[in-house]
Amino acid sequence: MNNFKIIFKTIFFLLVVSYMPLRAQESMEVRLSAVENTVSRLPRISPNLNLRYRYDETHVANGTDAHGFDVRRARLDIRGNVTKTLEYRMHLEFANSPRALDANINWKIRPNLALMAGQYKIPFSLENPYNPNALEMIENSLVITHLVNYSAEWNLGPQANGRDVGISLNGSFLQRDGFSLINYYFGVFNGSGINTTDNNKAKDFSGILSINPIKELTLGLSHYNGKTGSGNETFQRVRNGFGVKYDNNRLLVRSEYITGKTWNPTNMRYFNSEGAYAVGAYYVVPKIQILARYDYFKSNIDNDNSQQLHYTTGLNFFPVNHVRLQFNYTRRTQNDDNYINNNLLVTQLWIRF
C-alpha cells in the first residue's frame, strides 16, 4: 500500500511539473496574440515627397518664368483598421495649399461587397484611381485632366485631383487564381470637388465596371452623370468612357476614349468634348522603365482649333526601394493659328520615407 502511495504521488508530481510549462506557454501565446491585435490596429503612416524640375517652353515664349524647381507634393498618408472589416484613411497634402485629399472609411460587408464613404477619388476611368506615385507618367493624360475633375476649365469645379465627397459600393465577382473576372465601383457624390459642401440639391453618379478575361487584361466601362451650377440653376454634366489595359508586370499598355458634355457659362451653351490616350511602358531591366504616350483632346468637337495633341516619351529609374526618378519630354501641338507648338521637360524625384 505504501508503495502504491509513493507511485501515485510520483505520477501526480510529474503531471504538475509537466503542466506548468504548458500553462506558461499558453499564457505567453495569449499575451503575444493580444500584442499582435493591438499592433494591427495602429495606423500605418507613409510620408512621401515629390521634388520637381520643370521647363515649360510656352511660358518662356510668353515672357514668364516657367523653369525651376518646386516641391510638387508633400503628403502624409495615414491608414488603419478599426476592426477586421472596417478601414480608415486620412491623406493630407502640405505642399502649396495644405488640404485633405482623402478622408474616408471602407466597410467590407462581404467578400464581394464593401461600402466606402467620405472623400476620395471618384470611380471613373482606368487612370483616375491611380496614385500619382504609381502612375507611369509624371502628368495625367489630357482627357483625364480636362474631363475628370482635375481642372476648373469648362466648369468642372475646383482642382480636386479627381476626387469628390460621397458614398459608394464596390466589390468583385467570380474569383479566379489571383484575380476577379468582374469588378464594380459605383457611387453618388456632391459633384463640387474636395473640402467643400454641395452647392445644389442634385447628386452626381459615377461608376466603373471592369472585366478581366485573363489576369493581365482589363476592359473598363465608365459613366458619370451629374449637375453643375448652384441653387435652382443647374446644368447637366455627363462623361462616358471605355478603356483597355494589359499589364504583365513588365509590359504595360493602356488606352482610353472619353467623351464629355458640359455647360459653358461664358457662351451659355453646352459643349461636347472628346479625348483619348494610349500609353506604353516597358521594364528593360528591373530598375529602368521606358515610356511613350500619345494624347488627344478636343474641348469642343465643333471647333477644330480646340484640338490638342501631345507626344510624350520618358524614363523611370528606381535606384532603391521607395525611390523613383522620372524624366518626361512632351511635344505639344494645337490646331490653332495663334498657338505656338512647344516643348515641355519635366524631371521628378519621388521618395517615400
N, C-alpha and C positions, 0 to 999 in steps of 0.2 A: 504493500500500500504506500509506504514511504517512497519507494522507487517510482511509483505512478505519479505521486505529487511532484517529485523532482522533475520528471519528464514533462508534466503538464506546465509547470512554472517556466521551464526552459523554453518550451514552444511558445508560450504566451509572451515571454520576454523578447524572443526573436521576432514575433509578429509586430510588437510595438515598435521595436527598433527599425524594422523594415518599413513600417507605415509612416514614421515621422519624416523621412526624406521625401516620400510621395506627397504628403501634405504640404511640405515646404515647397516642392516643385510646383504643385497646383497653385499655391498662393502666389509664387513668383509669376506664373503664367497669367493669372488674373490681373496682377499689377501691370505686367507688360501690355496686356490687352487694353487695360484702361488708359495707359500712356499713349499707345498707338491710336486709340479712338480720339483722345484729346488732340494729338498732333495732327490727325487727319482733318480736324475741323479748323485748324489755324489757317488764316488767309495766306495765299501764295502771292508774294509781291514781286513784280517784274518791272524794274525801271529800264527804259530804253531811250536812246538818244539818236537823232539824225542830224548830222552836220553836212551842209551842202555848199558847193561852189557852183554858181550859175553865170553863164554868159549868154545874154539874150540880145541877138543882133537887131531885132525890131526896135527895142528901146534905145539902143545905141544910135541907130539911124534917126530916131526922133529927137535925139539930143538929151535923152535921160540916161541916168547911170543904172545899168542893169547887170553889171558884172561885179561879183564879190562873194564873200562868204556869209552864211547865216545859219542860225540854229533852226532847222526846218521843223523838228519835233523834239519835245522833251516830255515824255509820258511816263505815267505810273499806272501799271495795270494790276489791280487787286482782285483776286478770285478766291472763292472758298465754298465750303459746304456747310449748311446749317444742319441738314440730315443727309442720308444717303441719296435721297431723291430731290432735295431742294438745294440749288446752287445760286450763288450771287456773284455779281461783278460790278466793280467800280473802276472806270477807265478815265484817267484825268490827263489833260493837256496843260502844260505850263509855258510853252513857247508862244511868243506873240501875245495873243489874248487868252489868258488862262480860262479854262472851261471844263465842264464834264462832257466827255464824249459818250461813254456808255454808263448806264446806271440801271441795272435790271436784275430780275430773278428768273430762274428757269426751273420749273417743277416737272420732273419726269414722272408723269402719272402712270404710264405703262411703257413697256419696251418700245412700242411703236407710236407713242403719243406723249408730247411734252407741251407745256404751256409757258410762254415767255411774256413778261410784262415789264414795261419801263422804257428806257431809251436805248436804241441800238440800231444797227444798220438794217434798212428795210430789205425784205426778201424780194429782190428784183435783179435779174441777170446773173450770169455766172461770175462776172468780175467784181461786182459791187461788194459781195460778202468778204472778199479778200482783205486781210490785214495788210496795210501798206508795206510792212516788213516781210511779207510773204509774196507780195506781187512781184513779178519778174522785172517789170519796168519801174522807173522812178516815178513817172506820172501815169495816171489813169488814161485810158483811151479817150478820144474826143467825144464820142457819143455817150459814154458813161458820165463824163464831166458835165455835159450840157443837159442831159435828159434824166439823170438820176440824182438830182438834188445836191450836186457839188457846186453849183454856180447859181448866182442870183439872176443870170440872164434869162430872158423870156419868162420872168415872173415865177421862177422855180422856188422862191423862198430864200431864207438865209443860207449862207455857206455852211452846210450841215454835214459835210463829209459822208454823204449818202445815208444819213441817219434821220430818225424821227422818233416820236413818242407814241407808243401804242401797246397793243396786246396781240399775240399771235399763237397759232398752233403749228407744231412741226413734228415730223416723225418719218418713219420708213416702213416699207413692207417687203415681203419676200426676201428674206435673208439668204445670202449665199456665203461661200467661204471668203470672209473678209470684206464683204460689201453687200449693199442692198440693191435690188432691182429697181425699186420705186422710192423716191424721196419727195416729200412735200413740205411746204413752208408758206402758210397763209396768215395774213394779219390785217388788223384795222388800225389806222394811225390818224393823228391830228392833221397831218399834211402841212404843218407850219415850221418844220425844222426842229432843231435841238434847243433845249433850255428855254422854251417859251410855251405859253399856253395856246390853245387853238383860237383862231381869230374869226371862226364862223361855226355854224351849227353842223355842217357836214363833216363826215368822216371819210377818210380815203382808204381804199382797199389796195393791198399789194400782195402778190404771191408768185411763187415759182414751183413748178412741177418738173422734176428731173427723172430721167430713166437711164439706167446703166445696163445696157445689153451684156456688156462684159465689164470687168473691174476697171479697166483703163479708159473706157469710153463713157461719156456723159452727154445726154441730149437734154436741153433745158428749154422750157416754155414759160415766159413771164408775162404778167399783166398787172397794170396799175391803173386805177380809176378813182379820181377824186375831184376836189373843187379848190380853186384859188379865190382870193378876194376876201372881203370882210363883211360882217353883218349879213344883210339880205342880198347884197350884190356879189354873187359868186359866179365863177366861170369854170367850165369843165377842163380837166387836165387828164389826158389819157396817154399811157405808154404801153406798147406791145413789143415783145422781143422773143427771138429764137436764137439759141446758141448751141454749139457743139464743142466738146473738149476731149482731147486724147492726152493722157498723161501716164507714162510708164516709169516715172521717177528719174528717167534720163532724158527722154524726149517729151516736150510739151508742145501741143498745138491747140490753140483755142480761137474761136471766131464767133462773132455775134452780129446780128442785124436787129436794130431797134428803131421803131417809129414813135413819133410823139405828136400830140395835138394840144396846143397851148394858147391861151388868150394873151394877146399882147396889148396892154393898156395904152401904150403910146399911139398905136394905129387903130385901136378899138376894133380889132378883128382877130379871128383865130389864124394861127399859123400851123401848118403841117411840116414836121421835120422828119429827117431820117438820117441814119448813120450806120456804119459798120466798121469792124476792125478784124484783122487777122494777125495773130502773134505766134511766133515760134521761138522756142528756147531749147538749147541742147547742151548737156554737160560733156565737153570734150575730154575733160578729166574731172575727178570728183570735186576739185576746188575751183574750177573755171567753167562758167556757163556763158555761151554766146547767144545773142538775141537779135530778133528782127521783128518789126511790126509795120503794118500798113493801116492807116487811119483815114476814114472818110466820114465827113459830116456836112449836112446841108440843113441849115437852120430854117430855111423856107424853101420848100421844094418848087415853088413857083418863081423863085429868083435864083438864076444861075450864079449871080455874083456872091451868093452866100455859101457857095461850096468851098470847103476846106479839105486839103489833102496833106497829111503828114507822113513822112517816111522816117522811121527810127531804127537805128542799129545800136547795139550796146554789148556790154560785157559785165558779168558779175564775178567777183573774186571773193572766195571765202577762206581767208588765211587761217583762222582758228574758229572754234565753235562760238556762236553768238556774235560774230563779226562779219559784216558784208561790205565790200567796197564796190560801188556801181559806177559805170560810165555809160552815158547815153548821148548820142548825137541825133538831132532831128532836123530834117529839111522841111520847111513849112511853105506851102503854096496856097493860093486862093484865086478864084476866078473873078477877081475884082481889079479893074484897071488902076485903081488907086492904091492897091495893095502891093507892097514890095516883097517878093519872095525872100526868105531869110533863113538863118540857121540858129539853132539853139544847142548849146553844150552844157551838160549838167553832170556833175560828179557828186556822189553822196556816200557818206560813211554811216553805217548803222551799227550800233553797239548795244547789246543787252547785258546788263550787269547781274 
